[in-house]
Amino acid sequence: MKVSVVIPAYNEESNLGDCLRYLVEQTLSKAEFEVIVVDNLSTDSTVAIAQSFADRLNLQIASAPKGSISAVRNHGASLGNGEILAFLDADCLAPENWLSEALNRASDASIWGAHYLIPEDATWVSRVWFLFQAKSMDGAVSFLPAGDLFIHKVNFEQLGGFDESIVTSEDVDLCARASNMGMSIIAMPTLGVIHEGSPKTLMGFYRQNRWHGNHVLVVFLRNLPSLRNAHIVTMSLYTLVVFWMTIAAVIVAGIWHLWLLPLTLICLLLFPGLALSLYRTAKSRQLGSLIQLWILYTTYLLARAAALTHVSYLFPGAGPSRVQ
């Protein structure tokens, strides 16, 4: 057994079937990989769908107690018999050469994988974000998403697995600890999987980044004096402070009719997103996407700012769920 594919699942009846069908089509021999679906106490037909693939895959179906996705992934990893652990999310579709290509590159890195690809029916939200944030990820990186990540099992055990005390950013934390121990983290675009969970709306984009922003500050502080991801934390803190200053200024202006101050603060709030957008679009010579990217960067920073203090109640429907 060379590879153990670990798939955490919670109420994934709409996604898991497609995910497993793509694994059935892998060019790697079925004798060389196993699939471990770890159910996190689903209340829908997730388990039944997994069971329907028992005759087509070398399949284990396990149940994990209610808990963080880190705990679910760790439980699946503990059951794996492969020399390599492949973490795949239930809403991701792996190309047929995903496992064979991963094995071919196994000696190139301690941790390897790719940032997500987007589905063909992706809206402008995912298309623009992918174009400027993920498409160029190739070579050494600071982290890889846990939904498309390969790691030698001996390295995973040496790291102690994913940190079960944090709800999100567990992949950032794992990669930070690996990097601190001298392990290499390499993005390989040929290993990209299609993420069916790519947000289709601006609110969906906000919710997703609000969720992923939880524990970013915790992970950053834990890894000091390393300044990895300092730019994200700094811009998020800046956005949080200016946002509340703007709210306060609007209230003051409504009483004393001093509108210059809130207008100035609004400009300061929008400036980081504009600066990032100008830099990205000018560098790639795609200024036509400037406005869309500005909207996305501003939404992203607002989401990450909200995540710093868990103020999701300010944005209806934006609170985190157990598995994203």
C-alpha positions in Angstrom: 0.0 0.0 0.0 1.6 3.3 -1.2 -1.0 5.9 -0.6 -3.9 6.4 1.9 -6.4 9.0 0.7 -8.2 10.5 3.7 -11.5 12.2 3.1 -13.3 14.0 6.0 -17.1 14.2 5.5 -20.0 15.8 7.3 -23.3 15.9 5.5 -21.6 15.6 2.1 -24.3 13.6 0.2 -24.3 16.2 -2.6 -20.5 15.9 -3.2 -19.1 12.6 -1.9 -20.4 10.5 -4.8 -18.6 12.6 -7.4 -15.4 12.7 -5.3 -15.3 8.9 -5.1 -16.2 8.4 -8.7 -13.1 10.4 -9.7 -11.0 8.2 -7.4 -12.3 5.1 -9.1 -10.9 6.5 -12.4 -7.3 6.9 -11.1 -4.6 5.5 -13.3 -2.8 4.2 -10.2 -3.5 0.5 -9.5 -6.2 0.0 -7.0 -3.8 -2.3 -5.1 -1.5 0.7 -4.5 -4.0 3.0 -2.7 -6.8 3.0 -0.2 -9.5 5.5 0.5 -10.5 6.3 4.0 -13.8 8.2 4.4 -14.1 9.6 7.9 -17.7 10.5 8.7 -18.1 13.2 11.3 -21.6 12.0 12.5 -23.5 13.0 9.4 -27.2 13.2 9.5 -27.8 12.6 5.8 -26.9 9.8 3.4 -23.2 10.4 3.4 -22.3 7.0 4.8 -24.7 5.1 2.5 -23.1 6.8 -0.5 -19.6 5.9 0.7 -20.7 2.3 1.2 -21.9 2.1 -2.4 -18.3 2.3 -3.5 -17.1 -0.6 -1.5 -16.8 -2.9 -4.5 -14.9 -0.3 -6.6 -12.3 1.0 -4.2 -10.1 -0.3 -1.5 -12.3 1.5 1.0 -12.5 2.0 4.7 -15.4 3.9 6.2 -14.7 5.2 9.7 -16.7 7.3 12.2 -15.1 10.1 14.2 -16.6 11.8 17.2 -18.0 15.2 16.8 -15.1 17.6 16.7 -12.8 19.8 14.6 -11.9 18.8 11.1 -8.3 18.4 12.3 -9.5 15.6 14.6 -11.4 14.0 11.7 -8.4 14.1 9.5 -6.1 12.8 12.2 -8.4 9.9 12.9 -8.3 8.9 9.2 -4.6 9.2 9.1 -4.2 6.9 12.1 -6.1 4.2 10.1 -4.0 4.6 7.0 -1.6 1.8 5.8 0.1 3.8 3.1 3.6 5.3 3.2 2.0 8.6 2.0 -1.1 10.3 3.3 -3.2 12.2 0.7 -5.7 14.6 2.2 -8.7 15.3 -0.1 -11.9 17.1 0.7 -15.2 15.6 -0.1 -16.1 18.5 -2.5 -13.0 18.1 -4.6 -12.6 16.2 -7.8 -9.1 14.7 -8.5 -7.9 14.2 -12.1 -7.2 10.6 -13.1 -3.4 11.0 -12.8 -3.6 12.7 -9.4 -2.2 9.8 -7.4 0.3 8.6 -10.0 1.7 12.1 -10.5 1.9 12.5 -6.7 3.9 9.3 -6.4 6.3 10.4 -9.1 7.0 13.6 -7.2 7.2 12.1 -3.7 10.9 12.5 -3.4 10.8 16.2 -4.3 9.3 17.5 -1.1 8.3 16.7 2.5 4.8 18.2 1.9 3.4 18.6 -1.6 0.1 19.3 -3.4 -1.6 22.2 -5.0 -4.0 25.1 -4.6 -7.5 24.4 -5.8 -8.8 24.6 -9.4 -12.2 26.0 -10.0 -15.2 24.3 -11.7 -16.2 25.1 -15.3 -19.4 26.8 -14.1 -17.5 29.1 -11.7 -18.8 32.7 -11.5 -16.7 35.8 -11.7 -16.0 35.6 -8.0 -14.1 32.4 -8.2 -12.6 33.0 -11.6 -11.0 36.4 -10.7 -9.8 35.2 -7.3 -8.2 32.1 -8.8 -6.6 34.0 -11.6 -4.8 36.4 -9.3 -4.4 34.3 -6.1 -3.9 30.6 -6.9 -3.0 30.2 -10.6 0.6 31.2 -10.2 1.3 29.0 -7.1 4.2 26.9 -8.3 7.3 25.8 -6.3 8.1 26.6 -2.7 5.1 28.1 -0.8 4.3 28.8 2.8 1.3 26.5 2.9 -0.9 24.2 0.9 -4.7 23.7 1.5 -5.5 20.5 3.4 -8.0 19.5 0.8 -5.2 18.7 -1.7 -2.1 17.9 0.4 0.3 15.0 0.3 2.7 14.2 3.1 5.0 11.2 4.0 3.3 9.5 6.9 6.6 9.5 8.9 6.7 13.3 8.6 3.0 13.6 9.6 3.6 11.5 12.7 6.8 13.5 13.5 4.7 16.7 13.3 2.0 15.3 15.5 -0.6 15.6 12.9 -3.0 18.5 12.6 -3.6 20.6 15.7 -7.0 19.6 17.0 -7.3 22.6 19.3 -7.9 25.0 16.4 -11.0 25.0 14.2 -9.5 26.4 11.0 -6.1 27.3 9.5 -5.0 23.8 10.5 -3.2 23.5 7.2 -1.4 26.8 7.7 -0.4 25.6 11.2 0.8 22.2 10.0 2.9 23.7 7.2 4.4 26.4 9.5 5.5 23.7 12.0 6.9 21.7 9.1 8.8 24.6 7.7 10.2 25.4 11.2 11.6 21.8 11.3 13.3 22.3 7.9 10.7 20.3 5.8 10.1 21.5 2.3 6.6 22.5 1.1 6.1 22.5 -2.7 3.1 23.5 -4.8 2.8 21.4 -7.9 0.0 22.7 -10.3 -0.3 19.3 -12.0 -1.8 18.0 -8.7 -4.6 20.5 -8.7 -8.1 19.2 -7.9 -11.4 20.9 -8.8 -13.0 22.5 -5.8 -16.7 22.2 -6.2 -17.1 24.3 -3.1 -15.7 27.4 -4.7 -17.9 30.4 -3.7 -20.3 31.5 -6.3 -21.5 34.7 -4.7 -19.8 37.6 -3.0 -21.5 36.7 0.3 -20.4 33.1 -0.1 -16.8 34.4 -0.7 -17.1 36.5 2.5 -18.4 33.5 4.5 -15.7 31.2 3.3 -12.9 33.7 4.1 -14.5 34.6 7.4 -14.4 30.9 8.3 -10.9 30.4 7.2 -9.8 33.5 9.0 -10.6 31.9 12.4 -7.4 31.1 14.3 -5.1 32.8 11.7 -3.9 35.2 14.5 -3.5 32.3 16.9 -1.3 30.4 14.4 0.7 33.5 13.6 1.4 34.3 17.3 2.3 30.7 18.0 5.0 30.7 15.3 6.7 33.9 16.3 9.4 35.1 15.8 8.7 33.9 12.3 6.8 36.6 10.4 5.2 34.2 8.0 1.7 35.6 7.0 2.5 38.8 8.9 1.1 40.8 5.9 -2.3 39.1 6.2 -2.5 39.6 9.9 -1.3 43.3 9.7 -3.8 44.2 6.9 -6.6 42.4 8.8 -5.9 44.3 12.0 -5.7 47.6 10.0 -9.0 46.9 8.4 -10.6 46.0 11.7 -9.4 49.3 13.4 -10.4 51.5 10.4 -13.8 49.8 10.1 -14.8 50.6 13.6 -13.3 54.1 13.4 -15.5 54.6 10.3 -18.6 53.4 12.1 -17.9 55.8 15.0 -17.2 58.6 12.6 -20.5 58.1 10.8 -22.4 58.3 14.1 -20.5 61.5 15.0 -21.1 63.0 11.6 -24.8 62.2 11.9 -25.0 64.3 15.1 -22.7 67.2 14.2 -22.7 67.0 10.4 -19.0 66.5 10.1 -18.9 64.3 7.0 -15.3 64.8 5.9 -13.9 62.5 8.6 -16.1 59.4 7.7 -15.4 60.0 4.0 -11.7 60.1 4.7 -11.9 56.9 6.8 -13.9 55.1 4.1 -11.1 56.0 1.6 -8.6 54.6 4.1 -10.7 51.4 4.5 -10.8 50.9 0.7 -7.2 51.8 0.1 -5.4 48.4 0.9 -7.7 46.5 -1.5 -7.2 49.1 -4.2 -3.4 49.0 -3.7 -3.3 45.2 -3.9 -5.5 45.2 -7.0 -3.5 47.8 -8.8 -0.3 45.9 -8.1 -1.7 42.5 -9.2 -3.5 43.7 -12.3 -0.5 45.9 -13.4 1.9 43.1 -12.9 -0.1 40.7 -15.0 -1.2 43.4 -17.4 -4.9 42.7 -16.8 -6.2 46.0 -15.7 -9.6 45.1 -17.0 -10.1 43.1 -13.8 -9.2 45.9 -11.5 -12.6 46.7 -10.2 -13.6 43.1 -9.7 -10.4 42.3 -7.9 -10.7 45.5 -5.7 -14.2 44.3 -4.6 -12.8 40.9 -3.8 -9.8 42.1 -1.9 -11.9 44.5 0.1 -14.4 41.7 0.9 -11.5 39.4 1.8 -10.0 41.9 4.3 -13.3 42.7 5.9 -13.9 38.9 6.3 -10.5 38.4 7.9 -10.9 41.4 10.1 -14.3 40.1 11.4 -12.6 36.7 12.0 -10.1 38.3 14.4 -12.8 39.1 16.9 -15.5 36.6 15.8 -18.0 39.4 15.0 -20.0 37.4 12.5 -23.2 38.6 14.1 -22.6 41.9 12.2 -23.1 40.1 8.9 -26.3 37.9 8.9 -25.6 34.3 7.9 -21.9 34.6 8.0 -21.1 32.5 11.0 -18.9 29.4 10.7 -20.2 25.9 10.4 -18.4 22.7 11.5 -17.0 21.7 8.2 -16.3 24.2 5.3 
